[in-house]
Amino acid sequence: MADEGRLYVALYARGGRPRMATKEDKFHWAFITGPDYESPETRATRHHVTHGVEMIDGTPLMMWKYCEQDIPTGWTGQLLVRVLIGEVKSMERVTFVFHNTPLKHDTEGWNCVKWVEEAFMTITQDDKALGEAVTDWDDIRNKAMEYVDEKIKSGRFELCRDFENDDVPTWDMVSNKELST
């Protein structure tokens, strides 16, 4: 069966102070599904959860919400790095898992990092969702944090840079190499 694209873990800039001991929540975590080959015109989909006010029976409550957004495959402003973690075998299955990963509104400390981890654990157990892929969450989390830290220390995100034509820094965990700096 031919693959239907690629699956990335993506780290975005976010405000606020991290609360997690290992500081993963210094960034907003998401998945990106995109094509095998990218050009300035190609599009991808960002899959993530956001935390905001929802009106429930006339009462404002802080709730988690799953979001899918059409995005360009290039630099988008807040996107810091992508880590390629696998080939998508069935986009339908991948999307199904994302839509059905529970949102834990009342769980203290639950956040976008936890949602990405939980969705990842489910998706790697679904033999119809991914083709060749990295299946160890700790390896992915550690590489994403190491990679974004490396880019920050190198000055990749300094304000004086012209980002308009930049590619997104991308590490391929399947092949263990950098695809774009």
C-alpha positions as CSV (number, residue, x, y, z in Angstrom):
1,M,0.0,0.0,0.0
2,A,1.4,3.4,-0.9
3,D,1.8,5.9,1.8
4,E,-0.5,9.0,2.1
5,G,2.1,11.5,3.4
6,R,4.1,12.2,6.4
7,L,3.5,12.6,10.1
8,Y,5.4,15.2,12.1
9,V,5.5,16.4,15.7
10,A,5.7,20.2,15.6
11,L,6.7,22.6,18.3
12,Y,5.4,26.1,18.3
13,A,6.2,29.3,20.2
14,R,3.9,29.9,23.1
15,G,3.6,32.4,25.9
16,G,3.6,31.6,29.6
17,R,6.0,29.8,31.9
18,P,6.5,26.1,31.7
19,R,5.0,24.0,34.5
20,M,6.2,20.6,33.5
21,A,9.4,19.4,35.2
22,T,11.2,18.8,31.9
23,K,9.8,22.0,30.4
24,E,8.1,20.5,27.3
25,D,5.2,22.9,27.8
26,K,7.5,25.8,27.1
27,F,6.2,25.1,23.6
28,H,2.8,24.3,22.0
29,W,2.9,20.8,20.7
30,A,0.9,19.5,17.7
31,F,1.0,17.0,14.9
32,I,1.3,18.0,11.2
33,T,0.3,15.7,8.4
34,G,1.7,16.7,5.1
35,P,2.7,15.5,1.6
36,D,5.8,13.5,0.9
37,Y,7.1,16.3,-1.4
38,E,6.8,20.0,-0.6
39,S,6.8,23.1,-2.7
40,P,5.8,26.7,-1.9
41,E,2.2,25.8,-2.9
42,T,1.7,22.6,-0.9
43,R,-0.5,22.5,2.1
44,A,-0.6,20.4,5.3
45,T,-2.9,20.0,8.3
46,R,-2.1,20.9,11.9
47,H,-3.8,18.7,14.5
48,H,-3.7,20.0,18.0
49,V,-5.7,20.9,21.1
50,T,-6.3,24.4,22.5
51,H,-7.4,25.5,26.0
52,G,-10.0,28.3,26.1
53,V,-13.3,29.5,27.4
54,E,-16.4,27.6,26.2
55,M,-20.0,28.5,27.2
56,I,-21.7,25.4,28.7
57,D,-25.3,25.9,29.6
58,G,-24.6,29.7,30.0
59,T,-21.6,29.2,32.2
60,P,-18.1,30.0,31.0
61,L,-15.8,27.1,31.5
62,M,-12.1,26.4,30.6
63,M,-12.3,23.5,28.1
64,W,-9.9,21.7,25.8
65,K,-10.8,21.6,22.1
66,Y,-9.4,19.6,19.2
67,C,-8.6,21.7,16.2
68,E,-7.6,20.9,12.6
69,Q,-6.1,23.7,10.5
70,D,-5.1,23.9,6.9
71,I,-1.5,25.4,6.9
72,P,1.2,25.9,4.4
73,T,4.1,23.4,4.5
74,G,6.6,26.2,4.9
75,W,7.3,28.6,7.7
76,T,4.1,29.9,9.4
77,G,5.3,32.4,12.0
78,Q,5.0,30.5,15.3
79,L,6.2,27.1,14.0
80,L,9.7,26.5,15.4
81,V,10.6,23.0,14.4
82,R,9.2,19.8,12.9
83,V,10.3,16.3,13.7
84,L,9.3,13.7,11.0
85,I,8.2,10.6,12.9
86,G,6.7,8.4,10.2
87,E,4.9,7.7,7.0
88,V,1.1,7.8,7.0
89,K,-0.4,4.6,5.7
90,S,-4.0,5.7,6.1
91,M,-4.8,9.4,6.6
92,E,-8.4,8.3,7.5
93,R,-7.1,6.2,10.4
94,V,-4.7,8.9,11.6
95,T,-7.4,11.5,11.6
96,F,-9.8,9.1,13.3
97,V,-7.3,8.6,16.1
98,F,-6.8,12.4,16.5
99,H,-10.5,13.0,16.6
100,N,-11.0,10.3,19.2
101,T,-8.1,10.9,21.6
102,P,-9.9,12.0,24.8
103,L,-9.7,15.5,26.0
104,K,-9.1,15.5,29.8
105,H,-10.8,18.8,30.9
106,D,-10.7,18.0,34.6
107,T,-7.2,16.5,34.8
108,E,-4.7,18.7,36.6
109,G,-1.6,19.3,34.5
110,W,-3.1,17.8,31.3
111,N,-2.1,19.8,28.3
112,C,-1.2,19.8,24.6
113,V,2.0,17.8,25.3
114,K,0.0,15.1,27.0
115,W,-2.6,15.0,24.2
116,V,0.2,14.6,21.6
117,E,1.7,11.8,23.7
118,E,-1.6,10.0,24.2
119,A,-2.6,10.3,20.5
120,F,0.9,9.0,19.5
121,M,0.5,6.0,21.8
122,T,-2.8,5.2,20.2
123,I,-1.7,5.7,16.7
124,T,1.3,3.5,17.0
125,Q,-0.9,0.6,18.2
126,D,-3.1,1.0,15.1
127,D,-1.4,-1.1,12.5
128,K,-3.4,0.5,9.7
129,A,-2.4,4.1,10.5
130,L,1.3,4.4,10.0
131,G,3.9,2.7,7.8
132,E,7.6,3.0,8.7
133,A,7.6,5.1,11.9
134,V,9.5,5.8,15.1
135,T,7.4,4.2,17.9
136,D,9.2,5.3,21.1
137,W,7.6,8.4,22.6
138,D,10.5,9.2,24.9
139,D,12.8,9.2,21.9
140,I,10.5,11.6,20.0
141,R,10.0,13.9,23.0
142,N,13.8,14.0,23.7
143,K,14.7,14.6,20.1
144,A,12.1,17.4,19.6
145,M,13.3,19.2,22.8
146,E,17.0,18.7,21.9
147,Y,16.4,19.9,18.3
148,V,14.5,23.0,19.2
149,D,17.0,23.9,21.9
150,E,19.8,23.5,19.3
151,K,18.0,25.9,17.0
152,I,17.4,28.4,19.8
153,K,21.0,28.4,20.8
154,S,22.2,28.8,17.2
155,G,20.1,32.0,16.9
156,R,17.8,30.5,14.3
157,F,14.8,32.4,15.6
158,E,16.4,35.8,16.2
159,L,14.2,38.7,15.2
160,C,16.7,40.2,12.8
161,R,16.3,37.3,10.4
162,D,14.2,37.4,7.2
163,F,11.9,34.4,7.8
164,E,9.6,34.9,4.8
165,N,11.4,32.5,2.5
166,D,12.7,30.1,5.2
167,D,12.0,26.5,5.4
168,V,10.9,25.0,8.7
169,P,13.8,23.4,10.6
170,T,13.0,19.7,10.1
171,W,14.6,16.6,11.6
172,D,13.8,13.2,10.1
173,M,13.9,10.6,13.0
174,V,13.2,7.7,10.6
175,S,16.4,8.4,8.6
176,N,18.2,10.2,11.5
177,K,19.2,13.3,9.6
178,E,18.3,17.0,9.2
179,L,16.1,17.7,6.2
180,S,16.1,21.5,6.4
181,T,17.9,23.9,8.7
